[in-house]
Amino acid sequence: MQAPVIVLPGIGGSGIEHWQTHWEAQDPSMKRFAPASWDEPELEQWIVALDEAVAEAGAPPLLVAHSLACLLVAHWAERTAQKPRGAFLVSVPDADGEAFPPQAASFRDPPMHPLGFPALIVASTDDPYGTLDHATSCAIAWSAGLVVAGALGHINGASRLGHWPQGMALFSAFRSGAGG
């Protein structure tokens, strides 16, 4: 049996054109966590929502995080006793970058030490929210793998990736390696 998968969108909640939404539609076993607000994110509330989703999963899940949710995973990992099977982290934003949304200020200063579980960061060479150097620094600090997926922008709905087969192949390989 495969490990449960929890989908963690970033700010705005990954709309209809986002690859996370496509993946969920194709695999109904993937469950989206449910914070109080996608548009006015509060770190403490998102941590509670993630803790609840992991507890409800019934087994250590795989986390599929995009953007702001990558920072959530780093903060959550430091504060929880729960451990996921692994985290697939796409488009880690730079909380100190000029493009970082001010309404997400509570997510600043993510812990920069090993997460304590397998992780893979997928980065774009032209992400307006986080440079490749930033993704590399996060991968080193979090003891995560790093895959550079090419020039895909923020790897979101605006990137027009649809189902994003390249990402699904990376996730499938990560899932196999994480035993899930």
C-alpha positions as CSV (number, residue, x, y, z in Angstrom):
1,M,0.0,0.0,0.0
2,Q,1.3,3.4,-0.9
3,A,1.8,6.1,1.7
4,P,-0.9,8.8,1.9
5,V,-0.1,12.0,0.1
6,I,-0.9,15.5,1.5
7,V,-0.9,18.3,-1.0
8,L,0.2,21.7,0.4
9,P,-0.5,24.6,-1.9
10,G,1.1,28.0,-1.4
11,I,-0.6,31.3,-1.0
12,G,-3.8,31.5,-3.1
13,G,-4.4,27.7,-2.8
14,S,-3.2,26.5,-6.2
15,G,-6.0,27.2,-8.6
16,I,-7.5,25.2,-11.4
17,E,-4.5,25.5,-13.8
18,H,-2.0,24.5,-11.2
19,W,-0.2,21.1,-11.4
20,Q,-1.2,20.3,-7.8
21,T,-4.9,20.6,-8.7
22,H,-4.3,18.4,-11.8
23,W,-2.5,15.7,-9.7
24,E,-5.3,15.7,-7.1
25,A,-8.0,15.3,-9.9
26,Q,-6.0,12.4,-11.3
27,D,-5.3,10.7,-8.0
28,P,-8.2,11.1,-5.5
29,S,-6.1,9.5,-2.8
30,M,-4.1,12.8,-2.6
31,K,-5.6,15.1,0.1
32,R,-5.2,18.8,0.2
33,F,-4.6,20.3,3.7
34,A,-7.1,23.0,4.7
35,P,-5.8,26.1,6.5
36,A,-8.2,28.8,7.5
37,S,-7.1,31.2,4.7
38,W,-5.2,30.7,1.5
39,D,-5.0,34.5,0.9
40,E,-4.1,35.7,4.4
41,P,-1.7,33.0,5.6
42,E,-0.7,32.8,9.2
43,L,2.1,30.5,10.0
44,E,0.8,29.2,13.4
45,Q,-2.6,28.4,11.9
46,W,-1.0,26.6,8.9
47,I,1.1,24.6,11.2
48,V,-2.0,23.5,13.1
49,A,-3.7,22.6,9.8
50,L,-0.7,20.6,8.7
51,D,-0.5,18.8,12.0
52,E,-4.2,17.8,11.8
53,A,-3.8,16.6,8.2
54,V,-0.8,14.4,9.1
55,A,-2.6,13.0,12.1
56,E,-5.6,12.2,10.0
57,A,-3.5,10.5,7.3
58,G,-3.4,7.3,9.3
59,A,0.3,6.6,8.3
60,P,3.3,8.8,7.8
61,P,2.4,10.7,4.6
62,L,4.4,12.2,1.7
63,L,4.0,16.0,1.6
64,V,3.8,17.7,-1.8
65,A,4.5,21.4,-1.1
66,H,4.6,24.4,-3.4
67,S,6.0,27.8,-2.8
68,L,5.0,29.2,0.6
69,A,4.1,25.7,1.8
70,C,7.8,24.7,1.5
71,L,8.6,27.3,4.2
72,L,5.7,25.8,6.2
73,V,7.2,22.4,6.0
74,A,10.5,23.7,7.4
75,H,8.8,25.6,10.3
76,W,6.5,22.6,11.0
77,A,9.4,20.1,11.0
78,E,11.0,22.0,13.8
79,R,7.9,22.1,16.0
80,T,6.2,18.8,15.6
81,A,6.8,15.3,16.9
82,Q,5.1,13.9,13.8
83,K,7.3,12.8,10.9
84,P,6.2,12.5,7.3
85,R,7.7,9.8,5.0
86,G,9.2,12.6,3.0
87,A,8.6,16.1,1.4
88,F,8.6,17.0,-2.2
89,L,9.3,20.8,-2.2
90,V,8.6,22.8,-5.4
91,S,9.7,26.4,-5.9
92,V,11.0,27.4,-2.5
93,P,10.5,31.1,-2.2
94,D,13.0,33.5,-0.7
95,A,11.3,35.1,2.3
96,D,13.8,37.9,2.2
97,G,13.3,38.6,-1.6
98,E,11.6,41.6,-2.9
99,A,8.8,39.6,-4.5
100,F,7.8,37.8,-1.2
101,P,4.2,38.7,-0.4
102,P,3.9,40.9,2.7
103,Q,0.8,39.0,3.9
104,A,3.0,36.0,4.4
105,A,5.5,37.7,6.8
106,S,4.9,35.2,9.5
107,F,6.6,32.6,7.4
108,R,9.9,34.5,7.3
109,D,13.1,33.1,8.9
110,P,12.5,29.4,8.2
111,P,14.8,27.0,10.1
112,M,17.9,26.3,8.1
113,H,19.0,22.9,9.4
114,P,18.2,19.3,8.4
115,L,14.5,18.6,8.2
116,G,14.9,15.1,9.7
117,F,13.2,13.3,6.9
118,P,13.8,12.7,3.2
119,A,13.2,15.8,1.0
120,L,13.6,16.8,-2.6
121,I,13.6,20.4,-3.8
122,V,12.6,21.1,-7.4
123,A,13.7,24.5,-8.6
124,S,13.3,26.6,-11.8
125,T,16.2,28.7,-13.2
126,D,13.9,31.7,-13.6
127,D,11.7,31.7,-10.6
128,P,10.7,35.3,-9.7
129,Y,10.2,34.3,-6.0
130,G,13.5,32.5,-5.4
131,T,16.8,32.2,-7.2
132,L,18.6,29.0,-8.0
133,D,21.2,30.0,-5.4
134,H,18.5,30.3,-2.8
135,A,17.1,26.9,-3.7
136,T,20.6,25.4,-3.5
137,S,21.2,27.0,0.0
138,C,17.9,25.5,1.2
139,A,18.8,22.1,-0.2
140,I,22.1,22.2,1.6
141,A,20.7,23.5,4.9
142,W,17.7,21.0,4.9
143,S,19.8,18.0,3.7
144,A,17.5,17.8,0.7
145,G,18.2,16.7,-2.8
146,L,17.9,19.3,-5.6
147,V,16.6,19.0,-9.1
148,V,16.8,21.9,-11.5
149,A,13.8,21.6,-13.8
150,G,14.8,24.3,-16.3
151,A,13.2,27.7,-17.0
152,L,9.7,27.1,-15.7
153,G,9.0,30.3,-13.8
154,H,7.4,29.7,-10.4
155,I,6.3,26.2,-11.5
156,N,2.6,27.2,-11.0
157,G,-0.5,27.7,-13.0
158,A,1.0,30.7,-14.8
159,S,3.8,28.4,-16.0
160,R,1.1,26.5,-18.1
161,L,2.5,23.1,-17.2
162,G,-0.9,21.4,-17.0
163,H,-0.4,18.0,-15.3
164,W,3.4,18.6,-15.4
165,P,4.5,15.1,-16.4
166,Q,8.2,15.9,-15.6
167,G,7.2,16.8,-12.0
168,M,5.1,13.6,-11.7
169,A,8.1,11.5,-12.9
170,L,10.3,13.3,-10.3
171,F,7.6,12.7,-7.6
172,S,7.2,9.1,-8.5
173,A,10.9,8.5,-8.2
174,F,11.1,10.4,-4.9
175,R,8.1,8.4,-3.6
176,S,9.8,5.1,-4.5
177,G,13.0,6.2,-2.8
178,A,11.1,7.3,0.3
179,G,9.4,3.9,0.6
180,G,6.0,5.4,-0.2
